[in-house]
Amino acid sequence: MRVRPRVTVVFRSGWDWVAVEGHAELAGPDDVLEGWKVPDVARLLREVYAAAVGGSQEDWTGLDDVMAAEGHSAVLITPMRAYSNPEQQDRI
């Protein structure tokens, strides 16, 4: 994504699906977003983690260290186009 930041993400539930095309930016220890400071990126990764697991981590400092050591990144997508199967067209 660093070389070609154009992405397509597909979400599926049963036979219904929605695709979103757009521009991706990476945010992580190796990819600090323009205008962001390292603590802001760490907070963003915490928020993404909490949203993904449906809760919060008890030891944020320990998780910050693991995410930095393993190079975890968030992928932020600016949507440019969305489409789906014909039955879902009126919902997007």
C-alpha positions, 0 to 999 in steps of 0.5 A: 500500500505504500507503493500503490495506495489505491485499494478496494475493500469488500464487506460481505454478509451471506450473499449481500456485499458492498465494495468500497474503492479509495485511497489508503493511508497507513498509520503506525510506527513506520508510517506517521501521518502528515501533521500527526505526532507519534502519541496521536498515532498510538492513540489512533491504534488503540482506538482501532484495536478497541473497536476491532475487539469490542472493548478496551485493553487493560494494559495499554502500555504493554499493548503499545510496546507489542504493536510497535515491536510488531509494526502494527498499522491502521489502514485509513481509507478515503472512499472514492466509490462504493457499489454492491450487488443489485439488491443492495444498491438503494442502501449505499 
